[in-house]
Amino acid sequence: MRKYMIVAMVAILATGCAQDEQTPSEDEVEEVNAVQHENTPLKPSAMAEIINVNQDVIGEANFYQDSQGKTVVHTKVEGLEPAGFHGFHIHEKGICEANGADGPFTTAGGHYSPEDVSHDHHAGDMPSLYVNEDGTAQATFMMDRFGAEELIDANVSVMIHEGADNFANIPDRYQSSESDAPGADEETKKAGDAGDRIGCGVVVVPE
């Protein structure tokens, strides 16, 4: 019996070693996560290094342009206030000044919206980031509202907000104190009430 037990243990150890040797690195895992379509390249077509209000680098967003007109966005950040959802958008200006006169990163302007429509129909409206208890957040999704090269040409930025984005999803049964009409007021329609700007990164061509 002991002979069979020893053989089994050796087999298990050998299998474990083989699995360890094949375990992908963190960079490889990120590349796999980023590629959501067989026609999406591994190298990003655009990227943004994201800083916080103290001008510390907290992560980055990468944009992968596929051959069918869609863009895969892969974002990974840390050092955010836990936990919950944070508004995440493309803003119209590629100027991330943490000491902006009107507040952190206000120099980036409003949401990127070439067609001048309301929230959540802005081209730059993206899914919210969920921040874990340890302050980290990671997301990968595909969008067809913008292209990677378009973002570079438009000189825009990526923005993270302190609060959740309601995407102007306010039912008519609610009445704003700032409007005679029920439902969402103009401020909500414009930006989703996501609060202050806590992270910003200019979209550029990757080095």
Beta strands, then each sheet from edge to edge (+ up, - down):
strand 1: 46-52
strand 2: 57-65
strand 3: 71-77
strand 4: 84-86
strand 5: 88-91
strand 6: 129-131
strand 7: 137-143
strand 8: 157-161
strand 9: 197-204
sheet 1: 5+ 8- 9+ 1- 2+ 3- 7+
sheet 2: 4+ 6-
end
